Amino acid sequence: MPMTVLVEQYWREISTGLAHHAVPVRHFVLHADQDTLRGRIAGDILGPNSPFRLTYLEPYAEAARTWLHREAEVIDTTHLTPAQAALQIAEAVRS
């Protein structure tokens, strides 16, 4: 299930709750550098330069620096197409 979680305490609640019910979790982070993210947001044909999405750039960067990348399998999508990123996740899940 895709979900963005940028608050460590919230992630702990979610992961602990799922573990308590023996629900297996593979936690992936689809990472891209800030310039790439800004470019993707600017070029989104459904909503270019979305203030909502732009608001989350710094919280993501902070989470990535402090805890998020330690807690997940990071897929760097900076130079990947969506199909290539999906393939990497599928291959990781199969292995």
Salt bridges, closest charged atoms under 4 A:
GLU8 OE2 - ARG12 NH2 2.92
ASP44 OD2 - ARG53 NH1 2.57
GLU58 OE2 - ARG65 NH2 2.94
GLU62 OE1 - ARG65 NH2 2.82
GLU71 OE2 - ARG12 NH2 2.86
GLU73 OE2 - ARG26 NE 2.69
